[in-house]
């Protein structure tokens, strides 16, 4: 994979190569999260995009500066509504713990929920309208805490873990196919809420210009140490021009502009690589620990593990939370790299299954396989069109540019991505049904 990425840098550009590399690292974090749930415990979670969206939301709520006018217009009522939701949760929990199962208890819980929703609606409606009316072209939402965006990676994990706890309490008792449907629908609900609640994160109007943990290209292009560094690395190219001539200055300026983008992507690569390595070490230690062996035993035979005194429900909930938290981290990393939050780009029916293809191709139950799958599938997803165009031009070199077959094939290049993905998955399922790097059980 490293060799393929280097080839992209040589034959296309290093900006493209590093962009692919960074997205591969983010995909690796997502696939490790999915692998923890499926490979360790056999849990099917089709709601990955919902947790990724929560990670992206965390980036907004942490890094964006608070909008003082919006807080003055309706922030207090929003805080009151949040506290009311907390009170409702504790009230329902109190009823469930202290009253025996009966129709009265059920009616009481329903009454608490309906009353709470009505009060929240009355309290928040006017406040939400006031918040969204505050300069909607640029803000129209409450903003965030104005903290460094790196904190959002941890907060995104907590957001995703919190949702996973709620979903797990409700849905983990379902059969595997119903669990998959439930998690997919819950993911759609989460994304729909983020898209339509403009007061929270501007909805489909998007949040742009998020803070960066790395330098800006414009700042680097005017920094002496960076200009000198670029000049040193490109002495051979600059030596073609006489010292002090306008041509040399123009060539150096162009090199600085190109190098600044590469330098920024390298900084992101370093940050993402640190996260991947830390998570890989933790997941590997967990996999071959007594806890990891217990999880695989539960995955392979729940009845036998339950008979041995293992709390299957509790362990399933724990693994569901841990895997979802990792996906939340990846969601925050993605928004950090892009510098914008676009809720409309979270499409569960498309990208959830792409992540699952990564896990299946790489090898479920093997963390290295999950990472390899993330790299291989995302690389093919991005480079399918250039590869297809190259092959079409190669095999139709003898045809005129106006030939109907050549024109049809070139126009169909965007769809070769799905053809290649399908063929790749079929080949893996036929010849490597357990993935490129299948699970390896170590007996100690």
C-alpha positions in Angstrom: 0.0 0.0 0.0 2.9 2.4 0.8 4.4 1.6 -2.6 1.1 2.3 -4.4 0.7 5.6 -2.6 4.3 6.6 -3.5 3.4 5.7 -7.2 0.4 8.1 -7.0 2.8 10.8 -5.7 5.2 10.2 -8.6 2.7 9.9 -11.4 -0.1 12.2 -10.2 1.0 14.5 -7.4 2.1 14.3 -3.8 -0.9 16.4 -2.7 -3.2 13.6 -4.1 -1.0 10.9 -2.5 -1.1 12.5 0.9 -4.8 13.1 0.7 -5.4 9.4 0.0 -3.0 8.5 2.8 -4.8 10.7 5.3 -8.2 9.3 4.3 -6.8 5.8 4.6 -5.7 6.5 8.1 -9.1 7.8 9.1 -10.7 4.8 7.4 -8.4 2.6 9.4 -9.7 4.1 12.7 -13.3 3.4 11.5 -12.6 -0.1 10.4 -10.9 -0.9 13.7 -14.0 0.4 15.5 -16.2 -1.9 13.3 -13.8 -4.8 13.7 -13.9 -4.5 17.5 -17.7 -4.9 17.4 -17.9 -7.5 14.7 -14.5 -9.3 14.8 -14.4 -9.5 18.7 -18.0 -10.0 19.6 -20.0 -10.7 16.4 -22.2 -7.6 16.7 -23.6 -6.1 13.5 -23.6 -2.3 13.6 -24.9 -0.6 10.5 -25.1 2.8 12.3 -21.5 3.7 11.9 -22.2 7.0 10.0 -24.4 8.2 12.9 -21.4 7.9 15.3 -19.1 9.5 12.8 -21.6 12.4 12.5 -21.5 12.8 16.3 -17.7 13.0 16.1 -18.0 15.7 13.5 -20.6 17.5 15.7 -18.2 17.4 18.6 -15.6 19.2 16.4 -18.1 22.1 15.9 -19.2 22.3 19.5 -15.7 22.3 20.8 -13.7 24.5 18.4 -16.2 27.1 17.1 -16.3 30.4 19.2 -19.6 30.9 21.0 -22.1 33.2 19.3 -22.9 35.7 22.1 -26.0 37.2 20.4 -27.5 33.7 19.9 -26.9 32.8 23.6 -28.6 36.0 24.7 -31.5 35.4 22.3 -32.4 31.9 23.6 -29.4 30.1 25.1 -30.9 30.0 28.6 -34.1 28.2 27.5 -32.0 25.6 25.5 -30.0 24.8 28.7 -33.3 24.4 30.6 -34.6 22.0 28.0 -31.4 19.9 28.3 -31.8 19.8 32.1 -35.5 18.8 31.5 -34.4 15.9 29.4 -32.0 14.8 32.1 -34.8 15.0 34.7 -37.1 12.9 32.4 -34.4 10.2 32.1 -33.9 10.0 35.9 -37.7 10.0 36.4 -38.2 7.1 34.0 -35.3 5.3 35.7 -36.9 5.8 39.1 -40.2 4.5 37.9 -38.6 1.4 36.4 -36.6 0.6 39.5 -39.3 1.2 42.2 -42.5 0.0 40.6 -43.3 -3.5 39.5 -44.2 -4.2 35.8 -47.8 -3.3 35.3 -50.1 -1.2 33.1 -49.9 1.7 35.7 -46.1 1.8 35.4 -46.3 1.8 31.6 -48.9 4.6 31.6 -46.7 6.5 34.1 -43.7 6.3 31.8 -45.8 7.4 28.8 -47.2 10.3 30.7 -43.6 11.5 31.7 -42.4 11.3 28.1 -45.5 13.1 26.7 -45.4 15.8 29.4 -41.7 16.4 28.9 -42.0 16.7 25.1 -44.8 19.2 25.4 -42.9 21.3 27.9 -39.7 21.2 25.8 -41.6 22.1 22.7 -43.3 25.1 24.4 -40.0 26.3 26.1 -37.7 25.8 23.1 -39.8 26.8 20.0 -39.5 30.6 20.4 -35.9 30.4 21.5 -34.9 28.2 18.6 -36.5 30.7 16.2 -34.7 33.6 17.9 -31.3 31.8 17.7 -31.6 30.8 14.1 -32.6 34.4 13.2 -29.2 35.8 14.5 -27.2 36.5 11.3 -28.3 33.2 9.6 -25.9 33.8 6.7 -22.8 33.2 8.8 -24.0 31.9 12.2 -27.7 31.2 13.1 -26.6 28.8 15.8 -25.2 28.8 19.4 -21.6 28.1 18.4 -19.2 26.2 20.6 -16.6 26.5 23.3 -13.8 28.0 21.3 -11.3 25.4 22.4 -8.5 23.7 20.4 -10.1 21.2 17.9 -7.9 18.3 19.1 -10.1 18.2 22.2 -13.0 17.3 20.0 -11.4 13.9 19.2 -11.9 12.8 22.8 -15.3 14.5 23.1 -16.4 12.8 19.9 -15.6 9.5 21.4 -17.7 10.3 24.5 -20.6 11.5 22.3 -20.5 8.3 20.3 -20.1 6.2 23.4 -23.1 7.9 25.0 -25.3 7.2 22.0 -24.0 3.6 21.9 -24.9 3.1 25.5 -28.5 4.2 24.9 -28.8 2.1 21.6 -27.1 -0.9 23.3 -29.5 -0.9 26.2 -32.4 -0.9 23.8 -31.3 -2.9 20.8 -28.6 -5.4 21.8 -31.2 -7.9 22.8 -32.4 -8.1 19.2 -31.5 -10.9 16.8 -28.6 -10.1 14.5 -30.6 -9.1 11.4 -33.0 -6.9 13.5 -30.0 -5.3 15.3 -28.6 -4.3 11.9 -31.8 -2.7 10.9 -32.3 -1.0 14.2 -28.8 0.5 14.2 -29.1 1.7 10.6 -32.4 3.5 11.4 -31.0 5.0 14.6 -28.1 6.3 12.5 -30.5 7.9 10.0 -32.4 9.5 12.9 -29.2 11.0 14.4 -28.2 12.5 11.0 -31.7 13.8 10.4 -31.7 15.6 13.7 -28.3 17.2 13.0 -29.4 18.2 9.5 -32.6 19.9 10.7 -31.7 21.4 14.0 -30.1 24.6 12.7 -29.6 26.1 16.2 -27.2 23.2 17.0 -24.7 23.2 14.1 -26.4 25.2 11.2 -28.0 22.1 9.7 -27.5 21.8 6.0 -26.1 25.3 5.8 -22.8 23.7 7.0 -20.1 25.1 9.3 -17.0 26.2 7.5 -13.6 27.6 8.6 -13.1 25.4 11.6 -9.9 25.8 13.6 -6.9 23.8 12.6 -4.3 21.9 14.7 -1.8 22.6 11.9 -0.5 25.7 10.2 -2.4 27.4 7.4 -0.8 27.4 3.9 -1.1 31.1 3.6 0.9 31.6 6.8 3.6 29.2 5.7 4.0 30.9 2.4 5.1 34.1 4.1 7.3 32.5 6.8 11.1 32.8 6.3 12.0 29.4 7.7 9.6 27.6 5.4 10.7 29.5 2.3 14.4 28.8 3.2 13.5 25.1 3.7 11.8 24.8 0.4 14.7 26.6 -1.3 17.1 24.1 0.3 15.1 21.1 -0.8 14.8 22.4 -4.4 18.3 23.6 -5.0 18.6 21.6 -8.2 15.5 23.1 -9.7 16.4 26.7 -8.6 20.0 26.4 -9.9 18.6 26.5 -13.4 17.8 30.2 -12.9 20.3 32.9 -12.2 20.4 34.1 -8.6 18.2 37.2 -7.9 16.3 37.1 -11.3 12.5 37.4 -11.5 12.3 33.9 -13.0 14.0 32.4 -10.0 11.7 34.3 -7.6 8.7 33.2 -9.5 9.8 29.6 -9.5 10.5 29.7 -5.8 7.1 31.2 -5.1 5.4 28.4 -7.1 7.4 25.8 -5.2 6.5 27.4 -1.9 2.8 27.4 -2.7 2.9 23.7 -3.7 5.1 22.7 -0.8 2.9 24.5 1.8 0.0 22.2 0.9 2.2 19.1 1.1 3.6 20.3 4.5 0.1 20.7 5.9 -1.0 17.3 4.8 2.2 15.8 6.3 1.3 17.4 9.6 -2.2 15.8 9.4 -0.6 12.5 8.5 1.6 12.7 11.6 -1.4 13.4 13.9 -3.6 10.7 12.3 -0.7 8.1 12.4 -0.2 8.7 16.1 -4.0 8.0 16.7 -3.9 4.8 14.6 -0.8 3.5 16.3 -2.2 4.2 19.8 -5.5 2.5 19.0 -3.7 -0.4 17.3 -1.5 -1.0 20.4 -4.6 -0.9 22.7 -6.8 -3.1 20.5 -3.9 -5.7 20.1 -3.3 -5.8 23.8 -7.1 -6.2 24.4 -7.4 -8.9 21.8 -4.9 -11.2 23.3 -5.7 -10.4 26.9 -8.0 -12.7 29.0 -10.8 -10.2 28.2 -10.2 -10.6 24.5 -10.3 -14.4 24.7 -13.5 -14.1 26.7 -15.1 -11.9 24.0 -14.1 -14.4 21.3 -15.6 -17.2 23.4 -18.8 -15.2 23.7 -18.8 -14.6 19.9 -18.3 -18.2 19.0 -20.8 -19.7 21.5 -22.9 -17.4 23.7 -24.7 -20.3 25.4 -21.5 -22.0 26.6 -20.0 -18.6 27.7 -23.2 -17.9 29.6 -23.1 -21.3 31.3 -19.5 -20.5 32.4 -20.8 -17.5 34.3 -19.9 -14.8 31.8 -22.3 -11.8 31.7 -22.9 -11.8 27.9 -25.2 -8.8 27.9 -22.8 -6.6 29.8 -19.8 -7.6 27.7 -21.8 -7.0 24.5 -22.8 -3.5 25.7 -19.1 -2.7 26.6 -17.7 -3.8 23.2 -20.5 -1.9 21.4 -19.6 1.3 23.3 -15.9 0.9 22.7 -16.2 0.3 19.0 -18.6 3.2 18.5 -16.3 5.5 20.5 -13.5 4.7 18.0 -15.8 5.6 15.1 -16.6 8.9 16.9 -12.9 9.7 17.0 -12.7 9.0 13.2 -15.6 11.3 12.6 -13.9 14.2 14.5 -10.6 13.5 12.7 -12.4 13.8 9.3 -14.0 17.1 10.1 -10.7 18.4 11.5 -8.9 17.6 8.2 -11.7 19.1 6.0 -12.1 22.2 8.2 -15.9 22.1 7.6 -18.9 20.2 8.9 -21.4 19.1 6.3 -24.2 16.9 7.7 -25.6 16.2 4.3 -22.4 14.2 3.4 -23.2 11.5 6.0 -25.0 9.0 4.0 -25.4 5.7 5.9 -26.7 3.7 3.0 -23.5 4.4 1.1 -20.5 4.8 3.4 -21.6 2.4 6.1 -21.4 -0.5 3.7 -18.1 0.8 2.3 -16.6 0.5 5.8 -18.0 -3.0 6.1 -16.4 -4.0 2.8 -13.1 -2.7 4.3 -13.5 -5.0 7.3 -14.5 -8.0 5.2 -11.7 -7.5 2.6 -9.0 -6.9 5.3 -10.1 -9.7 7.6 -12.5 -9.5 10.5 -11.1 -10.3 13.9 -7.6 -9.1 12.9 -6.7 -5.5 13.6 -3.9 -5.4 11.0 -6.4 -6.8 8.5 -8.9 -4.1 9.3 -6.3 -1.4 8.7 -5.2 -3.1 5.5 -8.8 -3.3 4.3 -9.2 0.4 5.1 -6.2 1.3 3.0 -6.9 -1.0 0.1 -10.6 -0.3 -0.3 -10.2 3.5 0.0 -7.3 3.5 -2.4 -9.3 1.6 -4.9 -12.3 3.8 -4.3 -10.4 7.0 -5.1 -8.0 5.6 -7.8 -10.6 3.5 -9.7 -11.4 6.2 -12.1 -7.8 7.1 -13.1 -6.9 3.4 -13.3 -10.0 2.7 -15.5 -9.2 5.7 -17.8 -5.6 4.5 -18.2 -6.7 1.0 -19.1 -9.4 2.3 -21.5 -6.8 4.5 -23.3 -4.4 1.5 -23.4 -6.8 -1.0 -24.9 -8.4 1.4 -27.3 -5.2 3.0 -28.5 -5.9 1.8 -32.0 -9.4 3.4 -32.1 -10.1 6.9 -33.2 -11.0 9.4 -30.5 -14.4 9.8 -32.2 -15.1 6.0 -32.1 -18.5 5.3 -30.4 -17.1 2.5 -28.2 -14.2 4.6 -26.9 -16.5 7.5 -26.2 -18.9 5.3 -24.4 -16.2 3.7 -22.2 -14.7 7.1 -21.3 -18.1 8.5 -20.4 -18.6 5.4 -18.1 -15.4 5.9 -16.2 -17.1 7.2 -13.0 -19.1 3.9 -12.8 -16.0 1.7 -13.0 -15.5 2.4 -9.3 -18.5 0.2 -8.4 -17.5 -2.4 -11.0 -14.0 -2.7 -9.5 -15.3 -2.7 -5.9 -17.7 -5.5 -6.8 -15.2 -7.6 -8.6 -12.6 -7.1 -5.8 -15.1 -8.2 -3.2 -16.2 -11.2 -5.2 -12.5 -12.3 -5.7 -11.8 -11.9 -2.0 -14.9 -13.9 -1.0 -14.0 -16.6 -3.5 -10.3 -17.1 -2.8 -9.8 -15.4 0.7 -13.2 -15.8 2.4 -11.8 -14.8 5.8 -10.1 -11.7 4.3 -6.6 -10.9 3.2 -5.3 -11.1 6.7 -7.6 -13.5 8.5 -8.0 -13.8 12.3 -5.1 -15.5 14.0 -5.7 -17.2 17.3 -2.7 -17.3 19.6 -2.7 -20.0 22.2 -0.6 -19.0 25.3 
